[in-house]
Amino acid sequence: MVTCPTLEKMNHLAEGDLSSSEIDALEQHLQECACCSRFVETLAVQNESSALAFADYLAKSQPVVESLIRTLELLRPAVPATDDASEALSSILAPPDQPNELGRLGPYRVVTILGRGGMGIVVEADDPDLQRKVAVKIMLPALLSLPSAKKRFLREAKMAASLRHKHIVITHQVGEQSGVPYLTMELLEGETLESRLKREPILSVAEILRIGREITEGLAAAHEQGFVHRDIKPSNLWLERETANVKILDFGLARTIDDSNHLTQTGVYLGTPAFMPPEQASGNAVDERGDLFSLGCVLYRMATGVVPFAGKDSLAIFWALASKIPVPPGQLNPLLPPALSALILRLLAKDPVQRPSSAAEVRAALDAVSADSPRRTSSIQWLVGLAAMVGIAFAVWRWCATGPELTPTVAAMPIQTASLGGLEFDGTGMVTIEGIPLAETGPYTLEAYVTVRQILPNRNVVIGAGEEGRAFAIEISSYRQPFPKWRFSWKFPHAIGEAPALIGQRTHVAATLTAKQVAFFVNGKRENSLDNPVVSSPGADIALVLGKNLKGTIDQVRISRICRYRAEFTPENLLTADADTLAVYRFAEGAGDVLHDSSGHERHGKISGPTWPSKAAN
């Protein structure tokens, strides 16, 4: 049996205090133990210089560690530290001529700062000669200290100016002031896809297909002229106001397909890790299929609300790019057509050879999904209707055969019911409820309707009790996993569930707990259960909390002193009170800072932070 090195030895390793023989032995172990290999990467993040020295020693005979060197070098800062955008502009712009100006840039009157990226500052300006508003991208002054930066910026201007397509932003001209280059572009109205996804995390299938098609058309035009964008991501995709027409922005990392001059200093990584193809992350040649990988990441984000390769930092993302296979998007979003889910996974293949060969091929595949979607929707509706008719006929037959005293049991079909209004949680506030008596070993049932807008780090609690929800909690967990999952935890860290959490989708979650079994349900489906759990109640003296560290909406909660669910079921749209209800909260019935208990037991909740969007709208 192979024994892993102690934590002390691993730290000595990072500090470079081991002998040559000890390093040789550890080198062999790292080839065989993935756990220790990942731990070395963690040490690398914490102690970069000593880890690089160790990796450099091993790289002479160990190729896998050589890749670690390459990754760590990529993680060095891309640009020097700079002052804020206003201070940076002050050294470039000529003095203003009018009160509403920030200054002059060539013939342009700069009026406001629009944003800042990795290579430049984007401002809005007036063009007095042509009497139009333009966007001007100005290279960051701090980048002038990097020898290749000006070349890269000017190359972007030339590339962008040569591209004329309805799905690529139009570049007008390039200029220079005080030795700093700039380029002028059309001024767009609307928002980035990133802004849209923050507001609407999961888009409809029709919208995913439309946006995907328009991106592929723009990429095809760039690829036909020999250019690879190399930084396709939601913040570089613009949705025009009214039409939502897609415009590809920022060719700052673009290169010709056969460009062997990377114009990149040692230790500088360019691109966005979460959307970067593996070949680009490892410093290898990138062709048009690299843009298609990034497009796959964008489609995945639009379809599921999460990125396919997640991590707490760049190193963790690079590790995911190299080693992880994403969860099929169709598993996270059941409304996604299977053909679209399969296409996204093809785009995310780690080997470029296994991806579609061109943007035109992807466009054709998206068109095929669009053509099939109406037939698929019609088929699904027909099958649902048929199933309903069969279910009714079967129920009538059972009733006639056995009499009215036997109630037919129908398997649950998860449905999306209408929200009844609710409290909007921003991740900082919560609702506190005192005095709900829960038996020491159950039984009790906790259930709620919730719509999650954004997953926050670690535990997102819908219903919990005890410090940090450690007595029990219905929650979403994103800890140490790339995709957020629903689960029920008790006597933390005991937990069951692990069902994927869909952002932006109203979901019914329920947990039942008895001395003999604990079970967890999502939209009426039994996700998991555990027999003979070690259970205990938090007691009536410990407050329940709703919405702790949650960003989204809760519209109903019911707490019962019985085990309501043992098999799959169809959730009630309106959670009602009966003799076994301890408390029920229909959030549309609250007001001010009080969440009213509709069960009649007057176990009202205290609201601290969450707001009433439905009330404000009336």
Beta strands, then each sheet from edge to edge (+ up, - down):
strand 1: 103-105
strand 2: 108-116
strand 3: 120-127
strand 4: 132-139
strand 5: 171-177
strand 6: 180-186
strand 7: 190-192
strand 8: 227-228
strand 9: 237-240
strand 10: 246-248
strand 11: 255-256
strand 12: 423-426
strand 13: 430-433
strand 14: 444-454
strand 15: 459-465
strand 16: 472-477
strand 17: 485-490
strand 18: 494-500
strand 19: 507-513
strand 20: 517-522
strand 21: 525-531
strand 22: 544-546
strand 23: 551-560
strand 24: 581-586
strand 25: 594-595
strand 26: 605-608
sheet 1: 1+ 2- 3+ 4- 6+ 5-
sheet 2: 7+ 9- 10+
sheet 3: 8+ 11-
sheet 4: 12+ 23- 14+ 19- 20+ 21-
sheet 5: 12+ 23- 24+
sheet 6: 18+ 17- 16+ 15- 22+ 13- 26+ 25-
end
